[in-house]
Amino acid sequence: MKLATKFIHAGQDPDPRTGAVNVPINTSSTYKQDGVGVQRDGYEYARSGNPSRRSLEQTLAAAENGKFGRAFASGLAAETAVLSLLSPGDEVVSTPDIYGGTYRLFTKVFPKYGISFRFVESHDPAEIAKAFTAKTRLIWIETPTNPLLNIVDIAEVAARKPKDAILAVDNTFASPYFQTPLDLGADLTVHSTTKYIGGHSDIIGGAIVTNRADLDEPLGFYQNAAGSIQSPYESYLVQRGLKTLAVRMEQHQSNARVVAEFLRGHTAVEKVFFAGFEDHPGYAVAKKQMRGQPGMVSLRLQGGRPSVDRFIRGLSLITFAESLGGVESLACYPYLMTHGSIPAEQKDRIGITENLVRLSIGIEDPEDLLDDLRRALG
């Protein structure tokens, strides 16, 4: 099946008993067993397995061209599961501008367990490879990055990684519609399904997909042992969001390009970040490994922080809020919101400045979005 068809059908056969086209929401916390050690289809207790979650996990795996999928309570819960694969003394190598919540997890939570983290000041695979040591067990990259939309060549990083290291790619921004990292050599692809996959700003969720049984087995053990699972109802909502991912991403992409072109020509804007521009430093790599661009546009405003305050107050249709990837357009101030946990000197060094605004462009009529931006910038 092609991707758009997988989103709708993979793991979602009609219910064999009733013929229900949509996968039923199974809320039971426990399941009748037919004897000692005799379970029905492997179900015993909902933390260990649930039909709604299992169906979603099958759809997620198919969407990423993977064999194994795991659905978690949040994107950070999925990231924590990935880090559970490591042991004291192991090292993680990552790139500069990653999501602030990931940075907080890397620098405030896991170092006390004896895991070290190194952040390379480059997105060049050759420079990233120079940071690898005998202790490197995990390489964590985002592409496009949050919020500066830098591009990392997944295949090149995969080719250079140490034999025993795991390459994990946060694919939240691109979504599986525009990018499938496992096809490019990644070992794991990770999502906050809260964003584009869910698509309607009404759930919190996370996911991990892999082709490696030796990674899926410990991830499944952790999922059950730690209990960080996606609920049946939220599994249903994530799966429902996946059904329309293809059509939504096309509109996100189209609207984002219109907005980015408009902003690039406005005198109040200092710089626009959009990986779909041909003069973007990562454009050639993006064309090679992606099938399109998400609805993410970041911009620096002339006039610093005061201009940001005026711009945000001037928005009406575009909502000032955390998150991204929903059908509605959102504006975010990374310096204090998504990346507020990163020290000021680190933010300045990687380019998350006080005049930076991140836009998640939704699927509204583009003319309405431009009208709102004209008023706010005016």
Rosetta blueprint (number, residue, H / E / L):
1 M L
2 K L
3 L H
4 A H
5 T H
6 K H
7 F H
8 I H
9 H H
10 A L
11 G L
12 Q L
13 D L
14 P L
15 D L
16 P L
17 R L
18 T L
19 G L
20 A L
21 V L
22 N L
23 V L
24 P L
25 I L
26 N L
27 T L
28 S L
29 S L
30 T E
31 Y L
32 K L
33 Q L
34 D L
35 G E
36 V L
37 G L
38 V E
39 Q L
40 R E
41 D L
42 G L
43 Y E
44 E L
45 Y E
46 A L
47 R L
48 S L
49 G L
50 N L
51 P H
52 S H
53 R H
54 R H
55 S H
56 L H
57 E H
58 Q H
59 T H
60 L H
61 A H
62 A H
63 A H
64 E L
65 N L
66 G L
67 K L
68 F E
69 G E
70 R E
71 A E
72 F E
73 A L
74 S L
75 G H
76 L H
77 A H
78 A H
79 E H
80 T H
81 A H
82 V H
83 L H
84 S L
85 L L
86 L L
87 S L
88 P L
89 G L
90 D L
91 E E
92 V E
93 V E
94 S E
95 T L
96 P L
97 D L
98 I L
99 Y L
100 G H
101 G H
102 T H
103 Y H
104 R H
105 L H
106 F H
107 T H
108 K H
109 V H
110 F H
111 P H
112 K H
113 Y H
114 G L
115 I L
116 S E
117 F E
118 R E
119 F E
120 V L
121 E L
122 S L
123 H L
124 D L
125 P H
126 A H
127 E H
128 I H
129 A H
130 K H
131 A L
132 F L
133 T L
134 A L
135 K L
136 T E
137 R E
138 L E
139 I E
140 W E
141 I E
142 E E
143 T L
144 P L
145 T L
146 N L
147 P L
148 L L
149 L L
150 N L
151 I L
152 V L
153 D L
154 I H
155 A H
156 E H
157 V H
158 A H
159 A H
160 R H
161 K L
162 P L
163 K L
164 D L
165 A L
166 I E
167 L E
168 A E
169 V E
170 D E
171 N L
172 T L
173 F L
174 A L
175 S H
176 P H
177 Y H
178 F H
179 Q L
180 T L
181 P H
182 L H
183 D H
184 L H
185 G L
186 A L
187 D L
188 L E
189 T E
190 V E
191 H E
192 S E
193 T L
194 T L
195 K L
196 Y L
197 I L
198 G L
199 G L
200 H L
201 S L
202 D L
203 I L
204 I L
205 G L
206 G E
207 A E
208 I E
209 V E
210 T E
211 N L
212 R L
213 A H
214 D H
215 L H
216 D H
217 E H
218 P H
219 L H
220 G H
221 F H
222 Y H
223 Q H
224 N H
225 A H
226 A H
227 G L
228 S L
229 I E
230 Q L
231 S L
232 P H
233 Y H
234 E H
235 S H
236 Y H
237 L H
238 V H
239 Q H
240 R H
241 G H
242 L H
243 K H
244 T L
245 L H
246 A H
247 V H
248 R H
249 M H
250 E H
251 Q H
252 H H
253 Q H
254 S H
255 N H
256 A H
257 R H
258 V H
259 V H
260 A H
261 E H
262 F H
263 L H
264 R H
265 G L
266 H L
267 T L
268 A L
269 V E
270 E E
271 K E
272 V E
273 F E
274 F L
275 A L
276 G L
277 F L
278 E L
279 D L
280 H L
281 P L
282 G L
283 Y H
284 A H
285 V H
286 A H
287 K H
288 K H
289 Q H
290 M L
291 R L
292 G L
293 Q L
294 P L
295 G L
296 M E
297 V E
298 S E
299 L E
300 R E
301 L E
302 Q L
303 G L
304 G H
305 R H
306 P H
307 S H
308 V H
309 D H
310 R H
311 F H
312 I H
313 R H
314 G H
315 L L
316 S L
317 L L
318 I L
319 T E
320 F E
321 A L
322 E L
323 S L
324 L L
325 G L
326 G L
327 V L
328 E L
329 S L
330 L E
331 A E
332 C E
333 Y L
334 P L
335 Y L
336 L L
337 M L
338 T L
339 H L
340 G L
341 S L
342 I L
343 P L
344 A H
345 E H
346 Q H
347 K H
348 D H
349 R H
350 I H
351 G L
352 I L
353 T L
354 E L
355 N L
356 L E
357 V E
358 R E
359 L E
360 S E
361 I L
362 G L
363 I L
364 E L
365 D L
366 P H
367 E H
368 D H
369 L H
370 L H
371 D H
372 D H
373 L H
374 R H
375 R H
376 A H
377 L H
378 G L
